[in-house]
């Protein structure tokens, strides 16, 4: 399984770490960049990881829907 999709996650974490000590606006920008990079890493992730996340989302959403309608 190729792990090149981890490059985007590591880049996002490093960006967040480097901009942690700057002002609030830079932190907001870093947060947005990290979120975009995380979404890109999900696109590049192998199908096994994508399938696992999809199952997790379905299970959690069903539990939340049952909780809200009860």
Residue frames as qw, qx, qy, qz and C-alpha x, y, z in Angstrom:
[[0.000, 0.891, 0.454, 0.000, 0.00, 0.00, 0.00],
 [0.422, 0.420, -0.038, 0.802, 1.58, 3.29, -1.05],
 [0.377, -0.668, -0.465, 0.442, 1.81, 5.82, 1.75],
 [0.315, 0.214, 0.159, 0.911, 2.35, 8.97, -0.32],
 [0.257, -0.739, -0.422, -0.457, -0.97, 10.35, 0.93],
 [0.617, -0.618, -0.311, 0.374, 0.71, 10.85, 4.32],
 [0.447, 0.124, 0.060, 0.884, 2.84, 13.62, 2.81],
 [0.147, -0.606, -0.284, -0.728, -0.15, 15.97, 2.81],
 [0.648, -0.689, -0.321, -0.052, -0.97, 15.21, 6.45],
 [0.695, -0.295, -0.114, 0.646, 2.63, 15.79, 7.53],
 [0.260, 0.344, 0.175, 0.885, 2.72, 19.05, 5.56],
 [0.359, -0.708, -0.326, -0.513, -0.42, 20.25, 7.32],
 [0.730, -0.602, -0.249, 0.207, 0.89, 19.36, 10.76],
 [0.602, -0.074, -0.005, 0.795, 4.21, 21.08, 10.09],
 [0.047, 0.538, 0.253, 0.803, 2.40, 24.19, 8.80],
 [0.539, -0.737, -0.308, -0.267, 0.30, 24.31, 11.94],
 [0.762, -0.437, -0.167, 0.448, 3.34, 23.85, 14.17],
 [0.491, 0.129, 0.077, 0.858, 5.40, 26.56, 12.45],
 [0.088, -0.520, -0.224, -0.820, 2.61, 29.13, 12.55],
 [0.534, -0.561, -0.622, 0.114, 1.56, 28.34, 16.12],
 [0.443, -0.453, -0.271, 0.724, 3.47, 31.27, 17.60],
 [0.116, 0.215, 0.297, 0.923, 2.17, 33.91, 15.18],
 [0.325, 0.050, 0.242, -0.913, -0.87, 36.14, 15.49],
 [0.561, 0.243, 0.677, -0.409, -4.45, 34.88, 15.36],
 [0.634, 0.608, -0.091, -0.469, -5.00, 35.57, 11.66],
 [0.297, 0.518, -0.787, -0.152, -2.05, 33.39, 10.70],
 [0.284, -0.063, 0.914, -0.282, -3.45, 30.64, 12.90],
 [0.646, 0.443, 0.372, -0.499, -6.79, 30.85, 11.11],
 [0.549, 0.634, -0.423, -0.344, -5.07, 30.63, 7.74],
 [0.066, 0.385, -0.919, 0.049, -3.02, 27.67, 8.93],
 [0.490, 0.126, 0.752, -0.422, -6.19, 25.98, 10.13],
 [0.691, 0.559, 0.070, -0.453, -7.84, 26.41, 6.76],
 [0.397, 0.606, -0.665, -0.182, -4.74, 25.14, 4.96],
 [0.171, -0.235, 0.932, -0.215, -4.58, 22.13, 7.27],
 [0.635, 0.297, 0.546, -0.458, -8.24, 21.31, 6.66],
 [0.653, 0.627, -0.218, -0.364, -7.76, 21.50, 2.89],
 [0.214, 0.524, -0.824, -0.016, -4.66, 19.34, 3.12],
 [0.410, -0.060, 0.843, -0.343, -6.55, 16.81, 5.25],
 [0.728, 0.456, 0.274, -0.432, -9.31, 16.59, 2.65],
 [0.524, 0.654, -0.500, -0.218, -6.71, 16.10, -0.08],
 [0.060, -0.391, 0.908, -0.138, -5.08, 13.34, 1.93],
 [0.622, 0.168, 0.656, -0.393, -8.43, 11.56, 2.12],
 [0.709, 0.606, -0.083, -0.352, -8.73, 11.76, -1.66],
 [0.417, 0.620, -0.664, -0.021, -5.23, 10.29, -2.09],
 [0.493, -0.353, 0.731, -0.313, -5.68, 7.65, 0.63],
 [0.118, 0.077, -0.954, -0.266, -5.89, 3.99, -0.39],
 [0.552, -0.284, -0.456, -0.638, -9.37, 2.56, -0.83],
 [0.580, -0.283, -0.730, 0.226, -9.09, 0.49, 2.37],
 [0.199, -0.203, -0.413, 0.865, -8.74, 3.63, 4.47],
 [0.304, -0.064, -0.213, -0.926, -11.52, 5.40, 2.58],
 [0.598, -0.280, -0.673, -0.333, -13.83, 2.41, 3.08],
 [0.470, -0.284, -0.671, 0.499, -13.04, 2.31, 6.79],
 [0.009, -0.129, -0.207, 0.970, -13.81, 6.01, 7.18],
 [0.437, -0.151, -0.444, -0.768, -17.05, 5.61, 5.22],
 [0.590, -0.337, -0.734, -0.021, -18.20, 2.80, 7.51],
 [0.326, -0.243, -0.516, 0.754, -17.27, 4.87, 10.55],
 [0.174, 0.002, -0.057, -0.983, -19.29, 7.83, 9.27],
 [0.548, -0.250, -0.591, -0.536, -22.34, 5.64, 8.62],
 [0.553, -0.332, -0.716, 0.267, -22.21, 4.07, 12.08],
 [0.214, -0.224, -0.375, 0.874, -21.76, 7.39, 13.87],
 [0.265, -0.074, -0.225, -0.935, -24.42, 9.16, 11.83],
 [0.564, -0.336, -0.681, -0.325, -26.97, 6.42, 12.55],
 [0.467, -0.359, -0.631, 0.506, -26.25, 6.64, 16.27],
 [0.067, -0.150, -0.153, 0.975, -26.58, 10.43, 16.22],
 [0.382, -0.182, -0.449, -0.787, -29.82, 10.32, 14.23],
 [0.566, -0.392, -0.724, -0.044, -31.35, 7.79, 16.62],
 [0.367, -0.305, -0.493, 0.727, -30.28, 9.93, 19.57],
 [0.071, 0.051, -0.046, -0.995, -31.79, 13.11, 18.09],
 [0.486, -0.215, -0.512, -0.675, -35.13, 11.52, 17.17],
 [0.506, -0.315, -0.784, 0.175, -35.60, 9.79, 20.53]]
